[in-house]
Amino acid sequence: MLRRKIYEDLLRWKNNHSNTCLMVKGARQVGKTYIIRAFGEKEYKSFIEINFISQKELKSIFAGSLDAESVYKRMTAQIRDIELIPGKTLIFLDEIQNCGNARTAIKFLAEDGRFDIISSGSLLGLTYAEDGDSDVEEPESVPTGYEDFLTMYSMDFEEFLWAEGYGEEAISILKSYYDNNEAVPAAINDKYEELFREYIVVGGMPEAVADYTANHDFNAVARIQERIIENYRFDISKHAKGAGKTKVKACYEAIPRQLAKELKKFQYSTVEKGKTSKKYGGSIRWLVDSALVHACYNIHEAYIPLMANAKEEQFKLYINDTGLLCAMYGFETKRAVLNNTIKGTAKGGIYENIIAESLVKNGYKLYYYKPDDDHELEFLVEKDGEVVPIEVKAGNTATVSLNNFIKRYEPAVAYKSKKTIPHYMVMFL
């Protein structure tokens, strides 16, 4: 079993929740079903899984009265040999977007409190009005106040290291260099730089990581990644509404091209010449809400809260998993990354994407700072009551933009100038 950090979050919820159910959100194939199933089978005496896509007939459990007693009675009638043990049963409602009554019933099941309930599904970030899949059902009532939420992403670099056999002690030693502002010995640094390049190419999708750590076959990983990308394209075709399907797909396909050019903001003209947000703005929102991409907004003043200073019309988009981004670029790009021979603006775009992805996985919202045509800081984050600038460099180049920012805003920490770290140490930010 791949070790995932979210398992500890599930344990905390199990031990601390009161009259709430849990919804786990996230993009397709990041491992939601796998980890919830493993959690249920290990941590509970009884585990019941209902998938509303593969077991459509079980939607009848939520037909009729939705009080807890009626739901559980129908559950025992529809599913053979299940045990409902108060305090020791987890019920997993997967693909819950396909059963509106099940989502409505969450309130009553949470109030009842005898059994733990976790729900999950595909594209849960979309509102029901945005989803064009005719099988998706809008609940009569959303259980506001009765759901806790967790967002799951693909595996981060630390989880990748765990999968490769690196334990707590090795990572703790590495973190001590970070905490103490000490240079990493050359041999250790070279090894982690190599591992980080492998992570960039393999990405964090659990299926790809599991195959890679077992076989170390980049071609097998590529086949898995291509299948995931095709599944994402299928999701766009199935869930985007009407004529929007083509627009959403065009915007998604444009992101790797824009990153390779290191454009300073998303340009609709690269999707279709002469077009603006009037035609494609809704498609961008769809991609962000579906968790296929991460949005990063330009801010005009670097003061907390950053969201209050964001320019909503100026943003960049990053692919949710850099391994998938590299797969979109193809074999030669992957080889150049692994060999550390990649050059040009594509290199900068790839490294920006991996840092953006890592920051999101660490719980940060993404912003960047571009006050004029000559200066730019790739990321600003809020940390410990401060705005922290992060300059991403694929090599040892000048830090004029960061120096200017430090002079104007005097941040407590500035990653690259006041604190220079290797790319792989982003996991400690």
matplotlib code that plots the C-alpha trace (Angstrom):
import matplotlib.pyplot as plt

x = [0.0, 1.3, 1.7, -0.4, -0.5, -4.2, -4.5, -3.6, -6.3, -8.8, -7.7, -8.1, -11.6, -12.5, -11.3, -12.6, -15.7, -19.1, -22.3, -20.6, -19.9, -16.8, -16.5, -13.2, -12.8, -10.1, -9.4, -9.9, -7.3, -5.5, -6.3, -9.5, -11.3, -8.1, -7.2, -10.8, -11.2, -7.9, -8.8, -12.2, -10.9, -8.1, -9.7, -13.3, -14.7, -17.3, -16.8, -19.6, -18.9, -21.5, -20.6, -23.4, -21.9, -21.0, -23.9, -26.7, -29.3, -28.2, -29.6, -32.9, -31.5, -32.1, -35.5, -38.3, -38.0, -34.5, -34.5, -31.6, -33.7, -35.4, -32.1, -30.3, -33.2, -33.2, -29.4, -29.6, -32.3, -30.3, -26.7, -26.0, -24.2, -23.4, -23.0, -24.1, -22.2, -22.7, -19.4, -17.5, -18.9, -17.8, -20.1, -18.4, -20.7, -18.6, -19.5, -22.1, -22.7, -24.8, -27.3, -28.8, -30.9, -27.8, -26.3, -29.5, -29.6, -26.2, -27.8, -30.0, -27.3, -25.0, -27.6, -28.2, -24.5, -24.4, -22.1, -19.4, -20.0, -17.5, -18.5, -16.5, -16.8, -15.6, -15.6, -17.2, -15.8, -18.3, -21.7, -24.6, -25.4, -21.9, -22.1, -23.4, -23.5, -27.2, -26.5, -25.4, -28.3, -28.7, -29.7, -33.0, -31.0, -27.3, -26.3, -24.7, -23.1, -23.2, -20.1, -16.4, -14.2, -10.8, -9.2, -6.9, -4.1, -1.7, 1.4, 3.8, 7.6, 7.8, 5.3, 7.2, 10.3, 8.4, 7.4, 11.0, 12.0, 13.3, 12.2, 11.6, 15.2, 16.6, 14.0, 14.5, 18.2, 17.5, 15.0, 17.7, 19.8, 16.7, 15.9, 19.4, 20.1, 23.0, 24.3, 23.4, 26.6, 27.2, 26.7, 23.4, 22.2, 23.0, 21.0, 17.9, 18.2, 18.1, 15.2, 13.3, 13.8, 12.4, 9.4, 8.9, 8.7, 6.8, 4.5, 2.4, -0.5, -0.6, -0.9, 2.2, 4.2, 3.3, 4.4, 7.5, 8.7, 8.1, 9.7, 11.5, 10.2, 9.6, 7.8, 5.3, 4.7, 4.2, 1.4, -0.3, -0.1, -1.4, -4.4, -5.1, -4.9, -7.3, -9.6, -9.4, -10.3, -13.2, -14.4, -14.4, -16.4, -18.9, -19.2, -18.7, -22.0, -23.1, -20.8, -18.6, -17.0, -14.8, -13.9, -12.8, -10.7, -9.1, -8.2, -6.8, -4.6, -3.3, -1.8, 1.3, 2.0, 1.7, 3.9, 6.6, 6.6, 6.6, 3.8, 3.2, -0.5, -3.0, -3.6, -6.9, -5.4, -3.3, -6.5, -8.1, -6.7, -8.4, -10.6, -11.0, -12.4, -15.9, -15.7, -13.4, -13.8, -16.4, -14.1, -11.3, -13.6, -14.7, -11.1, -10.3, -13.5, -12.9, -9.3, -7.6, -5.6, -4.4, -5.0, -2.4, -3.6, -1.5, -1.8, -1.2, -0.2, 1.7, -0.3, -2.5, -5.1, -3.6, -7.0, -8.2, -5.5, -5.8, -6.4, -9.0, -8.5, -4.7, -3.8, -1.7, -2.8, -0.8, -1.5, -2.5, 0.3, 3.7, 4.1, 1.1, 2.4, 5.7, 3.6, 1.9, 5.3, 6.4, 9.4, 12.2, 11.2, 11.1, 14.5, 15.9, 14.5, 15.9, 19.3, 19.2, 19.9, 16.6, 17.0, 15.0, 11.7, 10.1, 12.5, 11.3, 7.6, 8.1, 9.8, 7.2, 4.5, 6.2, 6.6, 3.0, 1.8, 3.9, 2.7, -1.0, -0.3, 1.1, -2.1, -1.2, -3.3, -1.3, -0.6, 2.2, 3.5, 4.1, 4.1, 5.4, 6.7, 10.3, 9.8, 8.0, 7.9, 6.5, 4.7, 3.6, 2.1, 0.7, 2.7, 2.8, 1.1, 3.5, 3.6, 6.4, 7.8, 9.2, 11.3, 11.7, 14.9, 15.9, 19.5, 21.7, 20.5, 19.9, 17.3, 16.5, 12.7, 13.1, 15.6, 13.3, 10.4, 12.5, 13.4, 9.8, 8.0, 10.7, 9.4, 10.5, 11.6, 12.3, 13.0, 15.9, 17.6, 17.4, 16.9, 18.1, 16.9, 17.1, 13.9, 13.3, 13.1, 9.8, 8.2, 9.4, 7.8]
y = [0.0, 3.4, 5.6, 8.8, 11.8, 12.1, 8.8, 10.8, 13.4, 10.6, 9.3, 12.7, 13.0, 9.6, 10.4, 14.0, 14.5, 15.0, 14.7, 15.4, 13.2, 13.6, 14.5, 13.8, 15.9, 15.8, 15.1, 11.7, 9.0, 10.8, 7.8, 8.8, 5.4, 3.4, 5.3, 5.4, 1.7, 0.9, 3.2, 1.6, -2.0, -1.3, 1.1, -0.2, -3.6, -3.2, -1.4, -0.9, 0.5, 1.7, 3.0, 4.8, 4.3, 0.6, -0.3, 1.8, -0.5, 0.6, 4.0, 2.5, 2.6, 6.3, 6.2, 7.1, 8.5, 9.6, 9.4, 7.3, 4.4, 3.9, 4.3, 1.7, -0.7, -0.6, -0.9, -4.3, -5.4, -4.5, -5.6, -9.1, -10.0, -6.5, -5.6, -2.3, -2.0, 1.3, 3.2, 0.6, 0.8, 3.1, 3.5, 4.8, 6.5, 6.7, 8.6, 10.4, 13.0, 10.3, 10.0, 13.3, 11.7, 10.2, 13.7, 15.0, 12.1, 13.1, 15.5, 12.8, 10.2, 12.7, 13.6, 9.9, 9.4, 5.7, 5.0, 7.0, 8.2, 9.2, 10.3, 11.0, 11.2, 12.7, 16.4, 17.3, 20.9, 21.6, 23.0, 21.0, 23.7, 23.3, 19.5, 18.3, 14.6, 13.6, 10.9, 13.6, 14.3, 17.6, 17.0, 18.4, 19.9, 20.3, 19.2, 22.5, 22.2, 18.4, 17.8, 18.2, 18.4, 17.1, 17.8, 15.1, 15.6, 13.3, 12.3, 15.0, 14.6, 13.3, 10.6, 9.7, 9.3, 7.1, 4.9, 4.7, 3.4, 6.6, 6.6, 9.2, 9.3, 10.1, 12.9, 14.3, 14.6, 16.4, 18.7, 19.6, 21.3, 23.3, 24.3, 25.2, 27.1, 24.7, 23.7, 20.2, 18.1, 17.7, 13.9, 14.1, 17.1, 15.4, 12.3, 14.3, 16.4, 13.2, 11.9, 15.2, 15.1, 11.5, 12.8, 15.6, 13.1, 10.3, 12.7, 11.8, 9.9, 6.8, 4.2, 5.7, 5.9, 2.4, 1.0, 3.1, 2.1, -1.6, -1.6, 1.7, 1.6, 5.1, 3.7, 1.8, 5.0, 6.9, 4.5, 5.0, 8.8, 8.7, 6.8, 9.2, 12.2, 10.5, 9.9, 13.6, 14.4, 12.0, 13.7, 17.0, 15.5, 14.0, 16.6, 20.0, 21.3, 21.6, 23.6, 24.3, 20.9, 22.0, 25.3, 23.5, 21.0, 23.8, 25.7, 22.6, 21.7, 25.3, 25.2, 23.2, 25.5, 28.6, 27.2, 26.3, 29.9, 31.2, 33.7, 36.2, 35.5, 33.2, 34.4, 33.5, 34.3, 31.1, 29.1, 30.9, 33.9, 37.1, 35.7, 37.0, 35.9, 36.6, 33.4, 31.3, 32.6, 30.0, 27.2, 28.4, 28.3, 24.8, 23.5, 25.1, 23.9, 20.3, 20.4, 19.6, 22.8, 25.3, 29.0, 31.6, 35.3, 38.4, 40.8, 44.6, 45.0, 42.4, 42.8, 40.3, 39.2, 38.6, 37.5, 41.1, 42.4, 39.9, 40.9, 38.3, 39.0, 38.3, 34.7, 31.7, 28.1, 25.1, 21.4, 19.6, 17.0, 17.8, 14.2, 14.6, 17.9, 16.1, 13.4, 16.0, 17.3, 13.8, 11.5, 13.8, 16.4, 13.7, 12.5, 16.0, 16.6, 13.3, 14.0, 17.6, 18.9, 20.6, 24.3, 27.3, 28.6, 25.1, 24.3, 27.3, 26.4, 22.9, 24.0, 26.6, 24.0, 21.6, 24.4, 25.6, 22.0, 21.5, 24.7, 23.8, 20.4, 22.1, 24.1, 27.4, 29.5, 30.7, 34.3, 36.0, 39.5, 41.4, 45.1, 46.0, 44.5, 44.0, 42.4, 39.3, 37.0, 33.6, 33.1, 34.8, 32.9, 33.8, 32.1, 32.9, 36.2, 37.4, 37.6, 35.3, 35.8, 32.8, 33.2, 30.0, 29.7, 26.6, 27.8, 30.3, 33.5, 37.1, 37.9, 41.5, 41.2, 39.6, 42.2, 45.0, 43.2, 42.8, 46.5, 47.6, 45.2, 43.9, 40.4, 38.3, 35.5, 35.5, 32.2, 32.5, 35.6, 35.6, 31.9, 29.9, 26.3, 23.4, 22.8, 19.5, 21.3, 22.9, 20.0, 21.7, 25.1]
z = [0.0, -0.9, 2.1, 1.8, 4.2, 3.9, 5.9, 9.0, 8.2, 7.9, 11.3, 12.9, 11.5, 12.8, 16.3, 16.5, 14.4, 15.9, 14.0, 10.6, 7.6, 5.5, 1.8, 0.1, -3.1, -5.7, -9.4, -10.9, -10.2, -7.4, -5.2, -3.3, -3.5, -2.8, 0.3, 1.7, 1.1, 2.8, 5.7, 6.2, 6.0, 8.5, 11.0, 11.3, 12.2, 9.4, 6.1, 3.6, 0.1, -2.3, -5.7, -7.5, -10.9, -10.8, -8.5, -9.8, -8.4, -4.9, -5.5, -4.3, -0.8, -0.9, -2.6, -0.3, 3.2, 4.0, 7.7, 9.0, 10.2, 6.8, 4.9, 7.0, 6.9, 3.1, 3.1, 4.9, 2.5, -0.6, 0.4, 1.4, 4.7, 5.8, 9.5, 10.9, 14.2, 16.0, 16.5, 14.5, 10.9, 8.1, 5.1, 2.0, -0.6, -3.7, -6.9, -4.8, -7.5, -9.2, -6.4, -5.3, -2.6, -1.0, -0.7, 0.8, 3.3, 4.6, 7.1, 8.6, 8.7, 10.4, 13.0, 13.7, 14.3, 14.8, 11.8, 10.2, 6.6, 4.0, 0.5, -2.6, -6.3, -9.6, -10.4, -7.1, -7.5, -10.2, -9.3, -10.6, -13.1, -14.6, -15.0, -18.4, -17.4, -17.4, -14.8, -12.2, -9.9, -8.0, -4.3, -3.1, -0.2, 0.3, 3.9, 4.9, 8.3, 8.3, 6.1, 6.7, 3.6, 2.6, -0.7, -2.1, -4.6, -6.4, -4.4, -3.3, -3.4, 0.2, -0.6, -3.7, -1.5, 0.8, -2.1, -3.2, 0.2, 1.9, 5.5, 8.2, 9.3, 5.8, 5.2, 8.7, 8.1, 4.8, 6.7, 9.2, 6.5, 5.5, 9.1, 9.9, 6.6, 6.0, 2.6, 1.6, 1.0, -2.7, -2.9, -1.0, -3.0, -6.3, -5.3, -4.3, -7.4, -9.5, -7.5, -7.9, -11.7, -11.7, -9.7, -12.2, -15.0, -13.2, -11.4, -8.4, -9.8, -7.5, -10.3, -12.1, -8.9, -7.9, -11.3, -11.3, -7.8, -8.7, -12.1, -12.8, -16.3, -17.7, -20.8, -18.7, -16.7, -19.9, -21.0, -17.6, -17.9, -21.5, -20.2, -17.4, -19.8, -22.1, -19.2, -18.4, -22.0, -21.7, -18.5, -20.4, -23.2, -20.7, -18.1, -19.8, -21.1, -24.7, -26.9, -24.0, -24.4, -27.3, -25.5, -22.3, -24.2, -26.2, -23.1, -21.4, -24.4, -24.6, -21.1, -22.0, -24.9, -22.7, -20.0, -22.6, -23.7, -20.1, -20.8, -18.1, -17.9, -19.6, -23.2, -24.8, -28.2, -27.9, -27.7, -30.7, -32.4, -31.5, -28.8, -25.2, -21.9, -23.2, -25.1, -22.9, -19.4, -18.4, -19.7, -17.5, -14.5, -15.4, -15.5, -12.1, -10.5, -11.8, -10.2, -13.5, -13.2, -10.6, -11.0, -9.9, -9.8, -10.2, -7.3, -7.4, -3.7, -1.7, 1.5, 3.4, 2.5, -1.0, -2.4, -1.8, -4.1, -6.8, -10.4, -11.5, -15.1, -14.9, -14.1, -15.0, -15.2, -14.1, -14.8, -11.6, -11.9, -13.5, -14.6, -16.8, -18.1, -19.1, -20.7, -22.9, -24.0, -25.0, -24.7, -25.7, -23.1, -20.4, -21.4, -21.3, -17.8, -16.6, -18.1, -16.8, -20.3, -21.0, -22.0, -23.0, -21.7, -21.5, -18.7, -16.7, -17.3, -16.1, -12.9, -12.3, -12.6, -10.1, -7.6, -8.1, -7.6, -4.5, -2.9, -3.5, -1.9, 1.1, 1.5, -0.1, -2.5, -5.5, -6.4, -8.4, -8.6, -11.8, -11.2, -14.7, -17.9, -16.6, -13.2, -12.0, -9.0, -9.7, -6.4, -3.3, -0.4, 3.0, 5.8, 9.5, 9.0, 6.4, 2.6, 1.4, -2.1, -3.9, -7.0, -9.1, -11.1, -13.1, -12.8, -11.0, -12.6, -11.4, -8.7, -9.7, -9.2, -5.8, -4.6, -5.7, -3.9, -0.7, -0.8, -1.1, 1.2, 3.6, 3.9, 6.8, 4.5, 0.8, -0.8, -3.2, -1.9, 1.9, 1.8, -1.2, -1.4, -3.9, -5.8, -4.0, -0.6, -1.6, 0.3, 3.5, 2.8]

ax = plt.figure().add_subplot(projection="3d")
ax.plot(x, y, z, "-o")
ax.set_aspect("equal")
plt.show()
